[in-house]
Structures are given as C-alpha cells and as structure tokens.
Amino acid sequence: MATYTKQEALDYHIGGKIGTFVKTPFNSAKDLTLAYSPGVAEPCKEIEKDKNLAFKYTNKKNLVAVISDGSAVLGLGDIGAIASKPVMEGKAVLFKKFAGLDAFDIEINESDPDKIVEICKAISPTFGGINLEDIKAPKCFYIEKRLKEETDIAIMHDDQHGTAIITTAGLINALKISKKRVEDLKVVVNGSGAAGIACAKMYKNLGVKNIIMLDSKGVINDKRDDLTEEKREFIIKTDISTLSQALDGADMFLGLSKGGVLTKEMVKTMAKDPIIFALANPIPEIYPYEVREVRDDAMIGTGRSDYLNQVNNVLGFPYIFRGALDVGAKFITEDMKMAAAIALADLARLEVSDEVKKIVGKDDLEFGKDYFIPNPFDKRVLFAVAPAVAKAAFEGGVARVDKFDEEEYKKELKKLNL
C-alpha cells in the first residue's frame, strides 16, 4: 500500500481535483454562433418537443451528479457538506479515469431528507444519473427510494449497492470454489448500516435463506423492540444474541462494523471453507494473516488495497453508471446490479492479466481461494460490467434505446481509450 505524508495529501488537493473542458470546436465567429446564440436555439427546440433528445444534443448522456450531505463520510462520520467536498471530487475523478464519465460533485448543506429529495429532483434534468454518496442511514434508504420513484434517471446510493455488488461477486465465486449450495449457507452480517442492509438484501436475491444480522446491540432477533423498519426485515426467531454465538457453524462472515471484533477463536468455530469479508477500514474486523493462523481453508476479502480480494467500490459504480447512461436507463434495477456482480465473478475466473500480476507482484496469480475478486486495475472490468449492465437495462425495459448490440457496444467502449 502506497504511503504518504500529511503535507503530500494536502498539496495534492490544492485547487481541487477536477475541472471542465470544451468538447466541440470553438475557434471562429461561426463556432460562437453555433455554440451559443442563435444556433443553440435549434437543439433547444428539438428537446422541447422530445425531452429524450437531451441525451443526444447535450452532455446528459455522459454526466453523473455525485451528491452528498456529508453526514457519513468515509471513516470521518458527519463532517458536513463542505468538508465532504474533497471526497466527492475524488469520486468524480474515479468516474472519469475508470469509465470516461464526466461528473459534478454537489454538496448539499441540508439535513432534512425531504428537502434533499426536492433539491435532487429539481436538478435531475441536468444529469443522466445521480450517485448518492456518504449519506447516513436510515435517511439514505428514504432518499434513494423516493428519487427512484420520482425521477426518470439512474439513481444509486453507492455506499449501499457498490459493496453489495462486489461482495456478491465474491460470494458467487466462493461458492464455486467450495462447491457449496447458496440455499444451504449460514451467513452472518455484522453491521446493519446502509451497506450491511443492501448486502443482505442482495444475498437473499441470490438465494441465501439463512442470514443472521447484528447491530451494535447484538443479534437482530424477535426479542428486540428497538429496530428500524430496514432492520425489521431481518428479524429471526432465536435466543442467540452475540457474534460468537452467531458464528458457530457459519459459512460466511460479512463485517461492516469496526476493527478487531472478529477473533481467531470465533473463526475456528466457522464451517469448512469459510468466507470472511472483513471490511472495516483502515483496521479490519480481523486481518487476513490472523485468519490464516487458524484456518488454511478460508476465503478472505478486506477493504484494504494491500491485500488480494479487495472489496473496492471502484469495481462497480463507474461501470454500472457507464452501462446505465449509455442506454439511457430510467432506473438501476435489481437485475442490473446482479448482472454487474455476475460479470465481476466471471472476470475473476479468467486468466489473470500480466498487468494485474505485475501490479500485485505475483507471477503465479490465478483464480482460487487466494484470488476470487478481480483487481480494481484490471482494465477488462469496463468491458465486463458496463455491457452486462446495459444489456440488463435493455432486456428489463428500462432503457431509452430501441436496440442493443452487445458486441457493437464493446467496440464503442474501446474507443474511450481508457
């Protein structure tokens, strides 16, 4: 993992990380008349007759809004809108570098979820998609739900669904490695925030039937009367209340909680070929080397870049929005998210590229227990995920295009030269 000093980090951000550029020629008096008055009136009149033509005559098809109220920023918590701006600018950089999408960061100095919804709705004509970011639970669920119902562009709260998509890809491959059946799994989710809820929902869609979820007070069971609406979906009838009790015989641990809560003694009690996603950052619930001290059959992922199988949302959001915007998707559906997860899982099973081997520093890297989630720098992710998402949008009837040819689309993606 690359190291840096505080001053290096501050210097890197001086002046901000993003800007704008002009895509069309602007070198003559005629160019001026085309770019602005009077020539600009022609596309305006066409869009007035058919608003979908904004995807043709403006940058709407390639533009994402990264929107946050700064209430749940990385590991920093509720630091407020303006303090969150460097993070949202960073998200815009990732959109551009990984998927060729333009993005504006928009920090909203507002905490009322209804007002946030109204602000997002009011500016939605500008964008092809909105990436909600770092908004705390439970209001993030409410905001996303309303925007999906009341706008006609791609909406996704990445903190929820990015983690869900990537861990689902890892779960799909872990099942192939262990030859376990999804319906037989016992899954323990430690952490019931936005990401934990979204992950558990996606695992259910995959076919997982036995999920034990914990929050800071313990197992979400039928003895509890202090649960939010989102948590109540995961109530189970049981007398167990602790993480150690829940993990006895478990096939999978998903940690979205805090460092050090998973002990080696707990790992010992898990089932054969356990899946352990310890995603707390920067200190995971347990380090991979600690797991290896007691289990050589485990499949391990973390949120850290210095270990293999990093659950990094950059594997998801740039390419999901790329595919969604390229077909003018009106929603991001469950089928589109699952298509992204399956595409990532499929990619990890291919021969590892020389470029990734060099980045990782392992010439013998191959699919298996030590490598089952693609590396974020595998350039094939774009060509795997974006087409899968675009195809799912088209087949699901939420795309604005009349036809979709997957191979032709891949050729268009290559022209991005990313």
N, C-alpha and C positions, 0 to 999 in steps of 0.2 A: 504494500500500500504506500502510495506516494506521501511524503511528509512535507510540511510547510511551516513557516513561521507566521505568527500573527500579522506581522508587517507585510509579508508577501501576500497574505489573503486580502488585507486592506488595499494594498497597491493594485491588485488585480481588478478590483471593483471600482476604482476611481473613474468617474464619468459614466458609470453604468456599463452594461454588457451588450446592449442591443441598440439598433438604430433603424432607419428606413433607407430605401434606395428606390430610384425610379427605374421601372422595367421597360418603358416604351421610349422611343426616340424623342428627344427634346432639344433640337439644335437649330430650329428655324422659326420664322414667324408662322408658317403653316402648322408646325408642330404645336405652337401655342394655341392656335385656333381649334385644333383637334383635341388637345388635352383639356382645354377649358372652354370658355365661351367663344364662338357659338356652337362649336362642334359637339361639345359634351351633351347638348340637348338631345341628340339623336338616341344614344343609349338610354337616357332618362325616359324618353317617351316610350321606348320599347319595353323597359322594365315596368313602367306604369301599367301597360297592357297585360304583362305577364311577369309577375314578381320572380318567377323561377329563372328568368333571364339574367338576374343579378349574378347567378353562378357563371354565366358566360361573359358578361361585359364588365364585371368588377373583380376585385380580388377575394370576394366572399368564398369562393371555392377553395382557396388556399390559406384561409385566415382563421386562426383559433384565438379565443379570448382565454387568458389564464386569470381566473378571478378568485380572490380571497378576501376574507375579513381579518386575517391574521390571528385567528382565535386558537389555532392548533398547529403551530409552525414547527416542522421537523421535531427536534428534541427540545425546542425552546418554549413551547407552550403558547399561551395567549399573550403575544408581544405587541399586538395591534397592527393595523393596516400598513402604516408607513414603514415600520420596522420589518415587515414581511416582504417589502419590495425587492431586495436583492435575491430572495429565493424565487419569487415569481419571474423576475428577469432571467434567472438561471433556467427555469423551466422553458422559457421562450427560446433560449439558446439550444436546449436539447431538442425541441421540436424542429428547429431549423437544421441542426447538424445531423440528426439521425433520420429525419423524414422529409426535409426540404419544405416544411410548412412554416409560414410566417405566423408569428404570434405576438399579440399585445398583452402586456401584463396590466391588470386593472385591480387596484387595491381599493376596497370599499370601506370607508370609515363609518360603518354601520353594524350594529349587533342584532337588530330586530330581523328575524328570518323572513317575515313577510315583506319588509322593506327591501331586503336583499333580493328577494324574488322579483319584486317590481322593477328594481334597477336593472337586473339581468334581462328581464323581458323587454324593457324599454330599449336596450342597446343591442338586442339579439339580431335585428336586421343587418347589422354590420358584418356579422360573423357566420362562418359555416359550421362552427362548433364552439362549445364552451367547456373548458376544462376547469371544473371547480377544484380548488386546492386548499388544503390546510384549514378546513372549516370544522370545528369541533362537533362531536356527536352530543346529543341526538339531532341537533338542528340541521346537520348536513344531510340526513335522510330526508327530512321535510323539504328542504330547499331543492334537492335533486328531483324528488318525486313531483313537486309542483311544476318545475321547469320542464320536465319531460312531458307533462300533461298539457302545458300551456304554451309551449313554443314548438317550432317545426324544424329545429336543427339538432345536431348531435350534441348530447349533454352527457358528461361523465364526471363523477367525483373520483378522481384518480386514487386518492388515499384508500378508498374502499376497493374499487374494482381492479386497479392495477395489481395490487397484492394478491387478490383473489385469483386473477387470471394466471399469474405466474406460478403461484403455489399449486394451482390446479394442474398446470402443465407438469410440474414436478411430481405430483401425486399420480398422474396418468402413467408416467414413466416408472415410478417406483412400483406400481402395481405390475407392470410388465416384467420388471427385474425380479420381483419376489414371487410372481405368479399367484398373487392373492386376488380374490374377487372383491370388487368395490362394495358389494352389498354385505360382505362379511366384516368389514372394517369397524374397529372401535377407534374413534377419533376424539382427541382431547384438544380443545381450543382454550388457551389461557390468555384471556384478554377479550373483552366484549365491546370494544370501541367500534369505530366505523369499519376498520379493516377486518376485525375479527368477525363481525356480523356478516359482512359481504363474503368473506371466505367460506363461512359455514353454509351460507345460502347456496353458494356455487357448488360446494361439495355435495349438498343434497341434490342439486340438479344433475350432478354426475352419477348419483346413485347411492351415496353414503346414507345409511339409515341410523347409525348409532353415533351420535355426537354429544359429547359432554362439554359444556361451555362453563368457564369460570370467569368471574369478575373479581374485583379487589376484596369482595366479601366471601368468596368461595364458590362452590358449585351452584349453578342456576337450577334449583330443584323446586319441587312443589311445596316446600316448607317456606319459601321466600315470599314476602308480600311487599318488597321494595323494588320491583323490577319495572323498567321502561317497557313500552309497547314492543320495541325491537327485541329486547331480551326475552320477553314472554314467549316468543315463537320457539325458544329453545329450552323451555322448562321440561325437565324429566322427573319421573317419579323414582326417587332414590333416597336412601338415608345417608349416602356419602356426601361429604362436604369439602374435602381438602384435595389439593392437587395430587398428593402422593396416593390417596385412595383412588382417584380417578385414573391414574396412570397404570394401575395394576392390570397387566394383560393388554394394554392399549397398543394398537398398531401404529398410531401416529400422534405426535405432539406438534401443535402449532403454537408458537409463543409470540404474542404481540403485547408483551407486558413490560417486564423490567429485568435487568441483568441479574444473573445468579440465582434465579428462583428454581431452576431445574437442577437437581443434584444427581451425582453419579449413582447414588443408591436408588433413586427413582427410575433412572434409565435401566438399571439392572432388572427391574420388575416388568418392563415392557415386553411385548410379544416378539417372536422371531422376526428378523428383518425389519426393525422399527424404522419409521420415517420421523425425522426430527428436524423441524424448521424452527430454529431459534432466532427470531428476527428483531429482537430488541437491539437498539443501536445507541451508542457505539459498543456497549458491552452486552453481548447476547445472554439469553437465559442460561445457556451453557456453551462453552467453547467446543469446537469440533475435536480438539485434541483430548479434552476431558471425556467426551463420549467414547473416543477410540480406546481410552484406557480401560474401559469396562465392556465395550461392545465392538467387535470387529465386523458385525453384520449390519450395522446401522447405515442408513442413507441420510446424509446431513446437509442442510442448507442454512445459510445465515443471511443477514442483510449487509454483511461486510464485503468489501471488494478484495480483501486479501485472502479469501478462501474460495474454493470452487463452489458451484451451485449457489451463486449469489442471487437472492430474490431482489432484483433491481427493477423498479417500475419502468425504467427506460427500455426494457424489453417489450413493454406493452403500449403505453399511451401514444408515442409518436406514430407508430404503425397502425394502431387502431383508428386514430383520427385521420391518418393518411387514407386508409381504405374507405372510411365513412365519408369523408369530404369528397373523394374522387367520384363517388356515385351519388353525391348529394343526399346522403342519408338523412331522414327526418328524425330518426331515433338511433340510439345504440341499444340494440336488443340483447336479450339473454343469449340468443343463438349466435349473435356476432361475437360476444365475449367468449363463448365456448369454442367458437371457431378459432379465435386467437389462441386459446390455451392448447387446443389440439395441434395447431400449426407449430407452436413452440415445442411441444413434446416431440412431434415428428422430426423437427430440425435437429434436436439433440441426439437423435438416433442415427443421423447421417455421419459419415466420416468427418472427423474434426478437421477443419481447415488448417493449413500450415500457418496462416496468420494468427489464428487463435492459439495454436500450440506455442508459437513464439511469444505471444503476449503473456500466456500463463507460465511459460518456461518448462513445459513438459512435452517432450517429443513423442512420448508413447500414450498421450491422452486419447481415451476412447470412451464410448458410451458404456456405462455400468454404474456400480454403486458409488463410485467416486465422482462421476460426471453424468448428470441426468437433466440438468437445466442449462440451456445454451448460454454462452458467454455474451455479455452485452456488446462486445466489439465484433461479434460475428456479423459481417456485412450481409449475410444471407437472411437475417431476420426480417429485413424490409420486404424481401421477395417471398417470404413465407407468410408473414402475418397480414400485411396490407391486402394482398389478393384474397386471402381466406375471409377477412372481414368484409371486403367489398362484395364478394360472392354471396355471403350470408345475408347481407343487406338487400341485394338484388333478389335473391330467392325468397326472402322474407317479405317482399313487397313494400319495403320502406325506402327504397332508392328512387331518385328522381329520373334516372336514365331509363331509356326504353330497351336497351340491350346491354349485355355484358359478356365480353370475351376475355377469359382469364389470361390466356397466353398473350393476347394483344396488350392487355393491361400491364403484364410484366415487362413487355417491351417499352411501354411508356415510362415505367418506373426506372428502367435502366438509363433513360435519358436524363434523369435527375443528376447522375454522376456523383452520387454521394459516397 
